[in-house]
Amino acid sequence: MNKVAKIFSAATVGLDSYLVEVEVDIGAGLPDKAIEESKERVWQKKLYMREDIY
């Protein structure tokens, strides 16, 4: 049985707004390397924006 997470969000295009439904299969998880790379991207972006990192 697959574990699925579902959230609702919104997107705007010009003056129009659209409801967006996002479904993610959370059963498989991410490989360790993908998680580390995403942490590094967030860290670099926050440094670029000169925000405090805790």
ROVO-554264 format. One record per atom (N, C-alpha, C, O, CB): residue in three letters; x, y, z. Coordinates in steps of 0.2 Angstrom, whole numbers, plus 5000, padded with zeros to 4 digits. Atoms other than C-alpha are relative to their C-alpha. Glycine has a CB too. Example, Ala and Ser with C-alpha at 12.3 -4.5 7.8 and 13.67 -1.06 7.14 Angstrom:
2
ALA500449945000
ALA506249785039
ALA500450065000
ALA500950055003
ALA499550005006
SER499649944999
SER506849955036
SER499650055003
SER499950115004
SER500250024993
This chain:
54
MET500449945000
MET500050005000
MET500450065000
MET500950075004
MET499550005006
ASN499649945001
ASN500750174995
ASN499750055005
ASN499150065006
ASN500050034993
LYS500249954996
LYS500750315007
LYS500050064996
LYS500550084993
LYS500550015006
VAL500149945004
VAL500150474999
VAL499850065005
VAL499450055009
VAL499549994994
ALA500249934997
ALA500150655006
ALA499750044995
ALA499950054989
ALA500750035004
LYS500449965004
LYS498950774999
LYS500050075003
LYS499750075009
LYS499349974997
ILE500149934997
ILE499050965001
ILE499750044994
ILE499750024988
ILE500650035002
PHE500349965005
PHE498151104992
PHE500450075001
PHE500650095006
PHE499250025002
SER499749945000
SER498951264987
SER499750044995
SER499250034992
SER500849994998
ALA500349955005
ALA498651414975
ALA500650024996
ALA501250034998
ALA499650055003
ALA499549975004
ALA499551484960
ALA499650064996
ALA499050054995
ALA500249944994
THR500349955004
THR499251644951
THR500450014994
THR501050004993
THR500150075005
VAL499749995007
VAL499551684933
VAL499650074998
VAL499050074996
VAL499849944995
GLY500349945002
GLY499251864929
GLY499550025006
GLY499750025012
GLY499750004994
LEU500549994995
LEU497651914938
LEU499649945002
LEU499149955006
LEU499650064997
ASP500450064999
ASP496951734938
ASP500449965005
ASP501049965006
ASP499949964994
SER499750044995
SER497151624953
SER499749934999
SER499149924996
SER499750025007
TYR500250075001
TYR497051434952
TYR500249965006
TYR500749975010
TYR500449974994
LEU499950054995
LEU496851294965
LEU500549954998
LEU500449924992
LEU499349975003
VAL499550055001
VAL498351174965
VAL499949945005
VAL500049965011
VAL500750034999
GLU500050064996
GLU498150994972
GLU500749974999
GLU500849954993
GLU499449964999
VAL499450045000
VAL499850914976
VAL500049945004
VAL499849945010
VAL500650055003
GLU499950064997
GLU500050734979
GLU500749975000
GLU501049974995
GLU499549954997
VAL499350024999
VAL501650654985
VAL500049935003
VAL499749925008
VAL500550055004
ASP499950064997
ASP502150474987
ASP500550005005
ASP501150015004
ASP500149944995
ILE499549994995
ILE502950475004
ILE500349935002
ILE500749935007
ILE499750045006
GLY499850074998
GLY503250285005
GLY500749994999
GLY501049955003
GLY499549954997
ALA499450025002
ALA504850274996
ALA500650045004
ALA501150025005
ALA500150014993
GLY499549964997
GLY505750425004
GLY500550024995
GLY500550004989
GLY500349975006
LEU499549985004
LEU507250514997
LEU500749975002
LEU500849955008
LEU500150085001
PRO499450034999
PRO508950444995
PRO500450055005
PRO500350115004
PRO500449984994
ASP499649964996
ASP510250515008
ASP500350064996
ASP500450124998
ASP500549965004
LYS499749955004
LYS511150604994
LYS499650064998
LYS499850124998
LYS500449974994
ALA500549945002
ALA509650704988
ALA499850045006
ALA499850105005
ALA499349974998
ILE500249964994
ILE509250765006
ILE500650045001
ILE500550105003
ILE499949955006
GLU499449964999
GLU511050825008
GLU500150054995
GLU500350114997
GLU500649955000
GLU499949955005
GLU511050914992
GLU499550055001
GLU499650115000
GLU499949974993
SER500549954999
SER509451004996
SER500150045006
SER500050105006
SER499349965001
LYS499849964994
LYS510051055013
LYS500650054998
LYS500650115000
LYS500349955005
GLU499449965002
GLU511651125004
GLU499750064996
GLU499950124997
GLU500549974996
ARG500349955004
ARG510551224992
ARG499650055004
ARG499650115003
ARG499549974995
VAL500449964995
VAL509451295006
VAL500550055004
VAL500450115004
VAL499649965005
TRP499549964996
TRP511051345016
TRP500350054995
TRP500450114998
TRP500549955002
GLN499749955004
GLN511851435001
GLN499550054998
GLN499750114998
GLN500249964993
LYS500549955001
LYS510251524997
LYS499950055006
LYS499950115005
LYS499349974998
LYS500149964995
LYS510051585014
LYS500650055001
LYS500650115003
LYS499949965007
LEU499449965000
LEU511851645014
LEU500050064995
LEU500250114996
LEU500749964999
TYR500149955005
TYR511551734998
TYR499550065002
TYR499750125000
TYR499849974993
MET500549954998
MET510051825005
MET500250035007
MET499950085009
MET499349965001
ARG499849974994
ARG511051865021
ARG499650005006
ARG499550055010
ARG500250074999
GLU500450014994
GLU509851795033
GLU500349965005
GLU500849925004
GLU499349974998
ASP499750044995
ASP510251725050
ASP499849924999
ASP499249914997
ASP499850025007
ILE500150075001
ILE510451535049
ILE500149975007
ILE500649975010
ILE500549964995
TYR499950034993
TYR510051435065
TYR499949934999
TYR499949895004
TYR499450025005
